[in-house]
Amino acid sequence: MANEEKNQGGQFQIELTPEIAQGVYANMALIAHSSSEVILDFVRILPGVPKANVQSRIILAPEHAKRLMYALQDNISKYEQNFGPIHMPEDGPRTVAPFNVNKGDA
């Protein structure tokens, strides 16, 4: 609880442990919602492997999900200002996996 205690000035410390700092690779996200929460499942799909596992699940209140959406939009905009536009495939839905997992060769 010490990491969550408020400091003077209304700010708090956020600790990033070495295990969490390593991150988890995901190349697909599944999003679901109810009236009270938004669920983000981050998945790693590998070519030639018929089964994909959820690597991480984040559950947010709808208000926090909207804040996350705004933060992502802002960061993507800044990224593209620095590095140029992110090119997306024009044909097909935006919700597909980054590659066809059924035709991959291992």
C-alpha positions as CSV (number, residue, x, y, z in Angstrom):
1,M,0.0,0.0,0.0
2,A,3.0,2.3,0.5
3,N,3.3,2.7,-3.3
4,E,-0.3,3.9,-3.5
5,E,-0.2,6.4,-0.7
6,K,-0.6,10.0,-1.7
7,N,2.3,12.4,-1.4
8,Q,2.1,16.0,-0.5
9,G,0.6,18.0,-3.4
10,G,-2.0,15.3,-4.3
11,Q,0.4,13.2,-6.4
12,F,1.2,9.5,-5.9
13,Q,4.1,7.3,-6.8
14,I,3.8,4.6,-9.4
15,E,6.1,1.6,-9.1
16,L,7.1,-0.4,-12.2
17,T,8.6,-3.7,-11.1
18,P,11.3,-5.3,-13.2
19,E,8.9,-8.2,-14.1
20,I,6.2,-5.9,-15.3
21,A,8.7,-3.6,-17.0
22,Q,9.7,-6.4,-19.4
23,G,6.2,-6.2,-20.9
24,V,4.3,-8.8,-22.8
25,Y,4.1,-9.0,-26.5
26,A,0.7,-9.1,-28.1
27,N,-0.3,-8.7,-31.8
28,M,-4.1,-8.7,-31.3
29,A,-6.6,-7.3,-28.9
30,L,-10.1,-8.4,-28.3
31,I,-12.5,-5.9,-26.7
32,A,-15.8,-6.7,-24.9
33,H,-18.0,-4.6,-22.7
34,S,-20.9,-4.6,-20.3
35,S,-22.8,-1.7,-18.9
36,S,-20.2,-1.3,-16.1
37,E,-16.9,-2.4,-17.6
38,V,-14.7,-2.6,-20.7
39,I,-12.5,-5.7,-21.1
40,L,-9.3,-5.7,-23.1
41,D,-7.8,-9.1,-23.9
42,F,-4.3,-8.9,-25.4
43,V,-3.4,-12.0,-27.5
44,R,-0.3,-13.3,-29.1
45,I,-0.9,-15.1,-32.4
46,L,1.9,-17.0,-34.0
47,P,2.0,-18.3,-37.6
48,G,1.4,-22.0,-37.9
49,V,0.1,-22.3,-34.3
50,P,-3.6,-23.1,-34.3
51,K,-4.2,-21.9,-30.7
52,A,-3.6,-18.4,-29.3
53,N,-3.5,-17.5,-25.6
54,V,-4.5,-14.4,-23.9
55,Q,-1.4,-12.8,-22.6
56,S,-3.0,-10.1,-20.5
57,R,-6.5,-9.0,-19.5
58,I,-7.3,-5.4,-18.5
59,I,-10.7,-4.5,-17.0
60,L,-11.6,-0.9,-17.0
61,A,-14.6,1.3,-16.1
62,P,-16.1,2.8,-19.2
63,E,-14.9,6.3,-18.3
64,H,-11.3,5.0,-17.9
65,A,-11.6,3.2,-21.3
66,K,-12.6,6.4,-22.9
67,R,-9.6,8.2,-21.3
68,L,-7.4,5.4,-22.6
69,M,-8.9,5.9,-26.1
70,Y,-8.1,9.6,-26.0
71,A,-4.6,8.9,-24.7
72,L,-4.0,6.4,-27.5
73,Q,-5.2,8.9,-30.1
74,D,-2.9,11.5,-28.7
75,N,0.1,9.2,-28.6
76,I,-0.5,7.9,-32.2
77,S,-0.8,11.4,-33.5
78,K,2.5,12.3,-31.8
79,Y,4.2,9.1,-33.1
80,E,3.1,9.9,-36.6
81,Q,4.4,13.5,-36.3
82,N,7.8,12.1,-35.3
83,F,8.1,9.0,-37.5
84,G,5.5,9.5,-40.3
85,P,2.2,7.9,-40.9
86,I,1.4,4.3,-39.9
87,H,0.3,2.5,-43.0
88,M,-2.6,0.1,-42.6
89,P,-3.9,-2.4,-45.1
90,E,-6.7,-0.7,-47.0
91,D,-8.7,-3.8,-47.9
92,G,-10.4,-5.9,-45.3
93,P,-11.7,-5.2,-41.8
94,R,-9.5,-3.5,-39.2
95,T,-10.3,-6.3,-36.7
96,V,-8.4,-9.1,-38.3
97,A,-5.2,-10.6,-37.1
98,P,-1.9,-9.2,-38.5
99,F,-1.4,-12.3,-40.6
100,N,-3.4,-15.4,-41.6
101,V,-2.8,-17.9,-38.8
102,N,-4.3,-20.8,-40.7
103,K,-1.8,-20.7,-43.5
104,G,1.5,-20.1,-41.7
105,D,4.4,-22.5,-41.9
106,A,6.5,-23.3,-38.9
